[in-house]
Amino acid sequence: MWIAAGSLAAWLWLLLGQGFFWRTDVRLPRTGPDGSGPPELDGSGPPEPAVWPSVAVVVPARDESAVLPASLPSLLAQDYPGPAEIFLIDDGSSDGTGKLARELADEHGGLPLTVGSPGEPGPGWTGKLWAVRHGMALATTRLAVDRGDADGAGRKDADGRDADRKDDGGVDYLLLTDADIAHEPDSLRELVRAAEAHGLDLVSQMARLRVVTYWERLIVPAFVYFFAQLYPFRWVNRPRGRTAAAAGGCVLLRREAAERAGVPEAIRQAVIDDVALARTVKRSGGRIWLGLADRVDSVRPYPRLGELWRMVSRSAYTQLRHNPLLLLVTVAGLAVVYLVPPAAVAAGVLTGRPAPPALGAAAWALMAGSYIPMLRYYRQTLWLAPLLPLTALLYLLMTVDSAVRHHLGQGAAWKGRTYARPSAAP
């Protein structure tokens, strides 16, 4: 009974004291940087900048030919008033990713596309961050702008006139986006508008992941739910708060903030690079924002449990800093918070004692109720809410499997590369 009571108490605290993580209303452009929805937004978004800054879109890609046809055209088609160029960095692909990207650019037109290749990662670098480094280097030294008769085109003031703005050959913002992410045509415009209006150095949106198959429906919404529980968006968006996180699929980063934070060199070993990026930018004095996306979607399929399992387990133990004690605490916490409520109900039914099932049922109801907003965001049936304990059990097993793989020397494996525990940076 006492364990069931502890589970109910934990849920009361989570609902009221964990940054209202279960709410899904922190979004662009309808909410302000802290999620409070200031009056000036009134549902229409922040004002447009007088001069649209330049943006380089950096897309690290490794063996992404299966998803590029559904994602890259959406970047090429961005309706952005300022100068922008796409830098797709082909990280040693064996499936013709770079060639396909060029073909798609020739077919669809739109924003200029440059395909680069960084070579094998340098010592101490993860493959993705090595590719991001290469793309940022290209972007900060060269931004393709049509200077012919339309010199200054794209740099317009609010009245549509050419803006008198010096171009130093660099770039104002970097959009770091994954190769499986599709953007609505106004996605880049809205990201930049929010960053400019609110003085944000990093704006990140959690892409709406694909939810089609049974396993995706069971596991994917919970992935975002657990992420928000660990990093409540309202806490992330507090300028003086300690919590920092980002969603790596869509990160708009001010170039000056990247330079001030020493990015990406400062996080070159990070497997969970999005959270590491946000922490580094915030610690260096930058202001960050994280919310759910309405205009950004992942097109990557995870049709089978095994694929979702690998997606979660490859970095779960890294999240726990490869610490066995943290693993034990996490497993115990997941069990008390998510598994005890249904277990208490079942035990009470079997033993005939009224207190445990009543406490367990109350905790289970709070749990399911907190999950409903995320299911609605993903447009899923609410009957999945009572199944959250089952989903949590799967995540618990994935976390344990991640630790086992690490201690077997397999580390975090992704697309043919395995990353062991990072050593101290030189």
C-alpha positions as semicolon CSV with decimal commas, in nm:
position;residue;x (nm);y (nm);z (nm)
1;M;0,000;0,000;0,000
2;W;0,278;0,240;0,086
3;I;0,444;0,192;-0,253
4;A;0,112;0,262;-0,425
5;A;0,071;0,574;-0,212
6;G;0,422;0,681;-0,309
7;S;0,337;0,636;-0,677
8;L;0,026;0,852;-0,638
9;A;0,227;1,119;-0,459
10;A;0,486;1,110;-0,737
11;W;0,217;1,170;-0,997
12;L;0,070;1,461;-0,806
13;W;0,416;1,617;-0,794
14;L;0,487;1,546;-1,162
15;L;0,162;1,704;-1,274
16;L;0,204;2,021;-1,071
17;G;0,576;2,058;-1,004
18;Q;0,755;1,942;-1,318
19;G;0,702;2,245;-1,539
20;F;0,360;2,128;-1,664
21;F;0,557;1,901;-1,898
22;W;0,242;1,724;-2,012
23;R;0,096;2,031;-2,180
24;T;0,148;2,067;-2,554
25;D;0,090;2,440;-2,597
26;V;0,451;2,560;-2,620
27;R;0,473;2,621;-2,994
28;L;0,565;2,878;-3,258
29;P;0,432;3,130;-3,336
30;R;0,131;3,132;-3,106
31;T;0,329;3,130;-2,783
32;G;0,605;3,355;-2,663
33;P;0,956;3,245;-2,569
34;D;0,851;3,142;-2,217
35;G;0,532;2,969;-2,331
36;S;0,308;3,235;-2,177
37;G;0,165;3,376;-2,500
38;P;0,236;3,752;-2,474
39;P;-0,031;3,987;-2,609
40;E;0,176;4,097;-2,907
41;L;0,150;3,749;-3,058
42;D;-0,233;3,733;-3,039
43;G;-0,235;3,421;-3,258
44;S;-0,065;3,581;-3,557
45;G;0,298;3,546;-3,458
46;P;0,568;3,806;-3,386
47;P;0,631;4,094;-3,628
48;E;0,851;4,042;-3,931
49;P;1,203;4,185;-3,918
50;A;1,270;4,503;-4,113
51;V;1,564;4,328;-4,278
52;W;1,561;3,951;-4,320
53;P;1,895;3,799;-4,209
54;S;2,089;3,547;-4,411
55;V;2,048;3,178;-4,331
56;A;2,255;2,872;-4,413
57;V;2,067;2,541;-4,387
58;V;2,310;2,266;-4,281
59;V;2,194;1,909;-4,338
60;P;2,427;1,628;-4,223
61;A;2,336;1,314;-4,418
62;R;2,466;0,958;-4,407
63;D;2,291;0,695;-4,618
64;E;1,969;0,894;-4,643
65;S;1,858;0,820;-4,999
66;A;1,540;0,654;-4,872
67;V;1,408;0,970;-4,705
68;L;1,561;1,255;-4,908
69;P;1,288;1,257;-5,177
70;A;1,032;1,333;-4,903
71;S;1,240;1,589;-4,713
72;L;1,488;1,779;-4,930
73;P;1,227;1,924;-5,170
74;S;1,058;2,088;-4,871
75;L;1,381;2,272;-4,789
76;L;1,436;2,372;-5,149
77;A;1,084;2,516;-5,154
78;Q;1,123;2,740;-4,848
79;D;0,946;3,073;-4,892
80;Y;1,208;3,284;-4,722
81;P;1,244;3,656;-4,805
82;G;1,614;3,679;-4,720
83;P;1,925;3,514;-4,864
84;A;1,943;3,142;-4,788
85;E;2,135;2,841;-4,912
86;I;2,132;2,472;-4,832
87;F;2,452;2,285;-4,748
88;L;2,397;1,910;-4,751
89;I;2,702;1,735;-4,608
90;D;2,732;1,379;-4,734
91;D;2,898;1,193;-4,447
92;G;3,052;0,897;-4,628
93;S;2,726;0,760;-4,767
94;S;2,729;0,436;-4,962
95;D;2,380;0,473;-5,114
96;G;2,430;0,771;-5,344
97;T;2,290;1,031;-5,103
98;G;2,496;1,318;-5,244
99;K;2,414;1,233;-5,605
100;L;2,044;1,206;-5,525
101;A;2,050;1,543;-5,350
102;R;2,191;1,711;-5,659
103;E;1,930;1,542;-5,878
104;L;1,649;1,659;-5,651
105;A;1,785;2,014;-5,660
106;D;1,798;2,007;-6,040
107;E;1,442;1,872;-6,052
108;H;1,278;2,100;-5,798
109;G;1,485;2,417;-5,813
110;G;1,435;2,661;-5,528
111;L;1,706;2,751;-5,280
112;P;2,066;2,698;-5,392
113;L;2,214;2,365;-5,286
114;T;2,577;2,281;-5,217
115;V;2,675;1,920;-5,150
116;G;2,992;1,876;-4,948
117;S;3,191;1,585;-4,810
118;P;3,387;1,617;-4,484
119;G;3,586;1,294;-4,505
120;E;3,625;1,061;-4,209
121;P;3,564;1,217;-3,865
122;G;3,865;1,361;-3,691
123;P;3,986;1,211;-3,361
124;G;3,734;1,264;-3,084
125;W;3,449;1,368;-3,317
126;T;3,117;1,199;-3,376
127;G;3,029;1,161;-3,742
128;K;2,728;1,391;-3,732
129;L;2,910;1,675;-3,558
130;W;3,206;1,638;-3,793
131;A;2,963;1,684;-4,081
132;V;2,797;1,980;-3,906
133;R;3,141;2,136;-3,856
134;H;3,214;2,105;-4,226
135;G;2,878;2,252;-4,321
136;M;2,914;2,542;-4,080
137;A;3,260;2,617;-4,215
138;L;3,126;2,629;-4,570
139;A;2,831;2,839;-4,465
140;T;3,022;3,096;-4,264
141;T;3,270;3,162;-4,542
142;R;3,032;3,161;-4,835
143;L;2,661;3,228;-4,868
144;A;2,536;3,217;-5,226
145;V;2,350;3,540;-5,298
146;D;2,248;3,651;-5,644
147;R;2,434;3,979;-5,687
148;G;2,353;4,052;-6,050
149;D;2,090;4,312;-6,127
150;A;1,914;4,201;-5,806
151;D;2,204;4,287;-5,578
152;G;2,058;4,294;-5,231
153;A;1,752;4,096;-5,338
154;G;1,603;3,920;-5,045
155;R;1,732;4,186;-4,807
156;K;1,415;4,392;-4,810
157;D;1,280;4,631;-4,554
158;A;0,920;4,624;-4,432
159;D;0,805;4,829;-4,733
160;G;0,969;4,598;-4,984
161;R;1,261;4,830;-5,063
162;D;1,619;4,705;-5,092
163;A;1,783;4,728;-4,752
164;D;2,124;4,889;-4,725
165;R;2,307;4,613;-4,547
166;K;2,667;4,513;-4,569
167;D;2,734;4,151;-4,659
168;D;3,062;4,032;-4,514
169;G;3,043;3,698;-4,689
170;G;2,925;3,529;-4,372
171;V;2,584;3,423;-4,249
172;D;2,357;3,543;-3,970
173;Y;2,180;3,218;-3,881
174;L;2,238;2,846;-3,921
175;L;1,945;2,609;-3,953
176;L;2,069;2,268;-3,842
177;T;1,819;2,012;-3,964
178;D;1,832;1,637;-4,016
179;A;1,795;1,468;-4,352
180;D;1,465;1,306;-4,254
181;I;1,295;1,634;-4,159
182;A;1,035;1,790;-4,389
183;H;0,944;2,157;-4,346
184;E;0,632;2,347;-4,445
185;P;0,712;2,631;-4,689
186;D;0,697;2,898;-4,417
187;S;0,896;2,702;-4,157
188;L;1,224;2,892;-4,197
189;R;1,046;3,226;-4,211
190;E;0,864;3,158;-3,881
191;L;1,179;3,036;-3,706
192;V;1,376;3,345;-3,804
193;R;1,087;3,576;-3,725
194;A;1,061;3,435;-3,371
195;A;1,438;3,453;-3,315
196;E;1,459;3,813;-3,435
197;A;1,149;3,933;-3,249
198;H;1,248;3,783;-2,914
199;G;1,626;3,805;-2,927
200;L;1,671;3,428;-2,923
201;D;2,007;3,270;-2,998
202;L;1,868;2,920;-3,047
203;V;1,519;2,823;-3,157
204;S;1,442;2,452;-3,172
205;Q;1,127;2,265;-3,260
206;M;1,056;1,903;-3,174
207;A;0,954;1,765;-3,512
208;R;0,632;1,570;-3,525
209;L;0,757;1,214;-3,571
210;R;0,591;0,966;-3,804
211;V;0,311;0,765;-3,642
212;V;0,160;0,509;-3,881
213;T;0,226;0,152;-3,767
214;Y;0,111;-0,010;-3,442
215;W;0,456;0,011;-3,284
216;E;0,497;0,374;-3,385
217;R;0,161;0,456;-3,225
218;L;0,258;0,278;-2,905
219;I;0,612;0,416;-2,868
220;V;0,662;0,741;-3,061
221;P;0,422;0,977;-2,875
222;A;0,565;0,845;-2,548
223;F;0,916;0,926;-2,670
224;V;0,825;1,295;-2,691
225;Y;0,624;1,274;-2,367
226;F;0,922;1,131;-2,176
227;F;1,156;1,385;-2,333
228;A;0,931;1,669;-2,218
229;Q;0,913;1,514;-1,872
230;L;1,292;1,509;-1,853
231;Y;1,332;1,856;-2,007
232;P;1,012;2,056;-1,943
233;F;0,988;2,308;-2,224
234;R;0,884;2,591;-1,993
235;W;1,194;2,534;-1,782
236;V;1,414;2,520;-2,093
237;N;1,274;2,854;-2,210
238;R;1,346;3,041;-1,887
239;P;1,641;3,274;-1,959
240;R;1,789;3,221;-1,613
241;G;1,685;2,859;-1,573
242;R;1,938;2,577;-1,558
243;T;1,744;2,334;-1,776
244;A;1,860;2,329;-2,138
245;A;1,763;2,108;-2,430
246;A;1,697;2,117;-2,801
247;A;1,558;1,882;-3,063
248;G;1,831;1,806;-3,314
249;G;1,600;1,771;-3,613
250;C;1,530;2,143;-3,623
251;V;1,762;2,398;-3,462
252;L;1,797;2,759;-3,573
253;L;2,123;2,891;-3,431
254;R;2,253;3,246;-3,440
255;R;2,604;3,240;-3,581
256;E;2,739;3,483;-3,322
257;A;2,606;3,258;-3,046
258;A;2,772;2,955;-3,204
259;E;3,104;3,135;-3,215
260;R;3,069;3,259;-2,858
261;A;2,990;2,906;-2,735
262;G;3,268;2,744;-2,938
263;V;3,023;2,523;-3,125
264;P;3,065;2,260;-3,259
265;E;3,418;2,204;-3,123
266;A;3,297;2,231;-2,763
267;I;3,055;1,939;-2,809
268;R;3,246;1,734;-3,064
269;Q;3,220;1,408;-2,863
270;A;2,851;1,441;-2,776
271;V;2,627;1,154;-2,881
272;I;2,317;1,342;-2,762
273;D;2,437;1,646;-2,952
274;D;2,114;1,848;-2,946
275;V;2,098;1,867;-2,567
276;A;2,473;1,932;-2,549
277;L;2,436;2,215;-2,802
278;A;2,157;2,382;-2,605
279;R;2,348;2,354;-2,277
280;T;2,660;2,504;-2,429
281;V;2,475;2,796;-2,587
282;K;2,279;2,869;-2,268
283;R;2,587;2,849;-2,044
284;S;2,765;3,098;-2,269
285;G;2,489;3,352;-2,212
286;G;2,262;3,267;-2,504
287;R;1,885;3,263;-2,486
288;I;1,720;2,943;-2,610
289;W;1,369;2,827;-2,690
290;L;1,226;2,477;-2,740
291;G;0,874;2,378;-2,834
292;L;0,659;2,138;-3,033
293;A;0,638;2,180;-3,408
294;D;0,337;2,249;-3,628
295;R;0,535;2,295;-3,952
296;V;0,813;2,040;-3,913
297;D;0,773;1,662;-3,952
298;S;1,000;1,360;-3,957
299;V;0,945;1,130;-4,253
300;R;1,168;0,852;-4,122
301;P;0,970;0,528;-4,077
302;Y;1,014;0,297;-3,779
303;P;0,771;0,021;-3,881
304;R;0,904;-0,252;-3,651
305;L;0,979;-0,268;-3,281
306;G;1,344;-0,354;-3,344
307;E;1,406;-0,025;-3,525
308;L;1,243;0,180;-3,252
309;W;1,432;-0,021;-2,991
310;R;1,766;0,063;-3,154
311;M;1,669;0,428;-3,187
312;V;1,609;0,457;-2,813
313;S;1,874;0,221;-2,678
314;R;2,165;0,369;-2,874
315;S;2,172;0,677;-2,650
316;A;1,969;0,590;-2,338
317;Y;2,272;0,496;-2,127
318;T;2,458;0,800;-2,254
319;Q;2,173;1,009;-2,114
320;L;2,252;0,849;-1,777
321;R;2,620;0,945;-1,817
322;H;2,717;0,576;-1,827
323;N;2,661;0,564;-1,451
324;P;2,539;0,229;-1,308
325;L;2,397;0,403;-0,999
326;L;2,192;0,640;-1,214
327;L;2,072;0,338;-1,411
328;L;1,949;0,168;-1,092
329;V;1,775;0,487;-0,976
330;T;1,615;0,533;-1,317
331;V;1,489;0,175;-1,333
332;A;1,350;0,201;-0,980
333;G;1,189;0,535;-1,058
334;L;1,024;0,409;-1,376
335;A;0,895;0,106;-1,189
336;V;0,744;0,307;-0,903
337;V;0,595;0,579;-1,122
338;Y;0,467;0,374;-1,418
339;L;0,450;0,005;-1,320
340;V;0,328;0,017;-0,961
341;P;-0,017;0,166;-1,039
342;P;-0,143;-0,123;-1,258
343;A;0,038;-0,374;-1,036
344;A;-0,138;-0,231;-0,727
345;V;-0,475;-0,257;-0,901
346;A;-0,409;-0,620;-0,995
347;A;-0,277;-0,707;-0,648
348;G;-0,578;-0,550;-0,483
349;V;-0,819;-0,741;-0,700
350;L;-0,642;-1,067;-0,619
351;T;-0,613;-1,007;-0,244
352;G;-0,940;-0,826;-0,188
353;R;-0,773;-0,536;-0,006
354;P;-0,939;-0,206;-0,106
355;A;-0,661;0,045;-0,038
356;P;-0,393;-0,065;-0,291
357;P;-0,624;-0,079;-0,594
358;A;-0,780;0,256;-0,504
359;L;-0,439;0,424;-0,478
360;G;-0,312;0,244;-0,787
361;A;-0,621;0,335;-0,988
362;A;-0,590;0,701;-0,890
363;A;-0,224;0,711;-0,993
364;W;-0,302;0,527;-1,317
365;A;-0,580;0,775;-1,395
366;L;-0,349;1,073;-1,340
367;M;-0,085;0,906;-1,558
368;A;-0,328;0,838;-1,842
369;G;-0,478;1,185;-1,817
370;S;-0,136;1,348;-1,843
371;Y;-0,070;1,152;-2,163
372;I;-0,389;1,260;-2,341
373;P;-0,258;1,599;-2,464
374;M;0,036;1,429;-2,635
375;L;-0,192;1,170;-2,797
376;R;-0,412;1,451;-2,924
377;Y;-0,109;1,633;-3,061
378;Y;-0,022;1,316;-3,252
379;R;-0,388;1,267;-3,352
380;Q;-0,400;0,921;-3,194
381;T;-0,679;0,734;-3,023
382;L;-0,709;0,812;-2,652
383;W;-0,735;0,439;-2,580
384;L;-0,357;0,438;-2,590
385;A;-0,344;0,645;-2,270
386;P;-0,408;0,353;-2,029
387;L;-0,136;0,156;-2,209
388;L;0,136;0,399;-2,101
389;P;0,262;0,155;-1,831
390;L;0,329;-0,102;-2,105
391;T;0,514;0,157;-2,311
392;A;0,713;0,263;-2,005
393;L;0,810;-0,100;-1,946
394;L;0,946;-0,119;-2,300
395;Y;1,147;0,199;-2,244
396;L;1,282;0,055;-1,919
397;L;1,399;-0,255;-2,102
398;M;1,552;-0,042;-2,380
399;T;1,746;0,156;-2,120
400;V;1,879;-0,161;-1,955
401;D;1,972;-0,298;-2,298
402;S;2,158;0,025;-2,373
403;A;2,365;-0,023;-2,057
404;V;2,434;-0,388;-2,137
405;R;2,550;-0,298;-2,488
406;H;2,781;-0,033;-2,348
407;H;2,943;-0,274;-2,104
408;L;2,984;-0,526;-2,386
409;G;3,187;-0,265;-2,572
410;Q;2,924;-0,191;-2,836
411;G;2,852;0,165;-2,717
412;A;2,617;0,387;-2,916
413;A;2,591;0,238;-3,264
414;W;2,444;0,433;-3,555
415;K;2,473;0,367;-3,929
416;G;2,790;0,165;-3,917
417;R;2,969;0,368;-3,648
418;T;2,998;0,286;-3,279
419;Y;3,079;0,548;-3,017
420;A;3,222;0,445;-2,684
421;R;3,203;0,657;-2,371
422;P;3,357;0,998;-2,450
423;S;3,696;1,062;-2,299
424;A;3,800;1,393;-2,155
425;A;3,839;1,648;-2,427
426;P;4,199;1,745;-2,490
